[in-house]
Amino acid sequence: QVQLVESGGELVQAGGSLRLSCAASGRTFSSYAMGWFRQAPGKEREFVSAISRNGGNTRYADSVKGRSTISRDNAKNTVYLQMNSLKPEDTAVYYCAADAVYGTTYIPIASYEYDYWGQGTQVTVSS
């Protein structure tokens, strides 16, 4: 069982930056690939970024590629999403998710692959 708590979301002007954090409970954080998803009002939840268990592999949605960096600190049981050059279309609730995987380099990108979800943190980008 893993509990995930996101933080770092806030109101920011377009062009600004944010770093989202997701703290996980439990002793087996390194057994999970981690992902970030987002859901804007009236839209379906979409993949943003993910990182493998060992942190060596990452994936990004085209919409955030080049503007975002995902990282993890297994010693602190935390995954981060650094977002730069924010746009109004980045406005959404951002969710952290954990997927128990065997492979240290595997990166799940489909929401159905993830076993645990956080409650979300609101990111609002004003124009």
Stockholm file with secondary structure:
# STOCKHOLM 1.0

chainA/1-127         QVQLVESGGELVQAGGSLRLSCAASGRTFSSYAMGWFRQAPGKEREFVSAISRNGGNTRYADSVKGRSTISRDNAKNTVYLQMNSLKPEDTAVYYCAADAVYGTTYIPIASYEYDYWGQGTQVTVSS
#=GR chainA/1-127 SS CCCEEEECCCEEETTCCEEEEEEECSSCGGGEEEEEEEECTTSCCEEEEEECTTSCCEEECTTTTTTEEEEEETTTTEEEEEECSCCGGGCEEEEEEEEECSCSSCCCCSGGGCCEECCCEEEEEEC
#=GC SS_cons         CCCEEEECCCEEETTCCEEEEEEECSSCGGGEEEEEEEECTTSCCEEEEEECTTSCCEEECTTTTTTEEEEEETTTTEEEEEECSCCGGGCEEEEEEEEECSCSSCCCCSGGGCCEECCCEEEEEEC
//
